[in-house]
Amino acid sequence: MMQYWPQCDSGPSLHGARVLIVEDDILLRMELEFILREAGAEIAGSCRTVNEGLAAAANGSVAAAILDIRIGRETVDPLVDQLISRGTPFMFYTGQAENDANLEKWTGRTVLSKPARPEAIVAAVANLLR
């Protein structure tokens, strides 16, 4: 069951920031959309596959991205490469933060473990945009 939290006025605002979400779990994707919209962000794309994420990121209007490290059996490597080449900041939101060797490739990147509080998600995206 999805839980909704009210927007916290004391937290950071993502007003107008276009954020890409790539997550294969529909409930988590919907929850991220809700949290980001409540913080003032626009959803640049809400994608369930790596290919959808690549297409959404290709238009160049993405300010930041939240990625699950694995989408089904695929990793987000091609999408990460595309975001890096475009200079688009991104973070990982994953349930495999402690045991996924792929994260070693991207040391220094923000990684939030699922589940995270909405305030932590918004703060992490705000830090990406700084």
N, C-alpha and C positions, 0 to 999 in steps of 0.2 A: 504494500500500500504506500502510495506517495504521500509525503508530508509537505505541507506548505508553511513557510515562515513569512511573517510580515517583513516588509522592507525596514531596515534599521536606518533612521535618519543620520545617525552618528557615523555610519560606515562610509567607505569611499563610494563615489558615484562613477558609473561607467557611461554617463550620458552621451548618447550618440555613437559610442564605439561599436563598430561592426565586428562581431565575434563569430568565428566558425566553430561549430561543434562536430566532432567526429566520434560517434559512440554507437555501438551496435545494439545495446540494450535500450529498447524504446522507452521504458519507464525512466531510466537514468537520463536519457536524452531529453525527455519532456521536462524532467525536474531541472536540468541545467538551463533549458530555455526559460522556464519560469523564473529561476533565480536571477539570471542575467537580465531579463526584461524588467524585473522588479528593481534592479539596480540602475536601470536607464539604458542598457545596451540594446543594440539592434542585432538580430540574428542574421549573420551573413550567409549562413547555411547550416542546416541541421541534417547531418549525413550519417547513414548507417553503413556505408562501405567506403573503402579507400578510394575507389574510382569516383564516387560522388564527392568525396572530399577534394580530390585533385581538380575536378571540374569547378567546384565552388571557389577554390583558392586561385584558380587560373584567371579569374576576372580582375584581380588586383585590388579589390575594394575591401579586403579583410584587414582589420587592425590588429587582431590577435586570434589565436586558436587554442581550443581545448581538445586534446586528443587522448583517446584510450590507446594504450600501447599495442594492443592486439584487437583486431576487428575480425571476429571469427577466427580463422586459421592464419590470417594475414597479419603482418606487422605494418605499422604506418611508415616504414622507411621511405617509400617514394614520396609520400606527402611531406615528411620532415625535410627531405632534400629540396622539394619545391619551396616550402616555406623559408628555409634558410637562404636559398638563392634569391628570393624576393625580399629578404630582410624582414619578414613577418615574425614577430615574437610568438612563441607557443609554449604551452605547458602540457604535462601529462596528468591525466586523472585516471588512475588505474587501480585495480584490485591486486595487481601483481608487482607492486613497487619493491618488495623485498626479495623477490626471487626471479626476476626477469633479467637475463643477461643483456638484452637489448638496451636497457637503460644505461649500461656502461658506455655505450657509444656516444651518449649525449650527456656526459657529466656536466654539471653546472646548470642544467635546466631545472625548472621548477617541476616537482613531482608531488601531487597530492594523492594520498591513499583514499580509496573509496571505503566507506562513505565519509565525506567531509561536510562540515557545517557550511551553510550558505555564506556566512560571513568570511570564512576562510577561502572559499571559491572566489568571491567578489574581490577580496583583498589580493589574491594571487593574480587575477586578471588585471587589476589596477596597477600592480607592480610591473606587469609586462608592458603596460602602456606608458610607463614613465620613461 
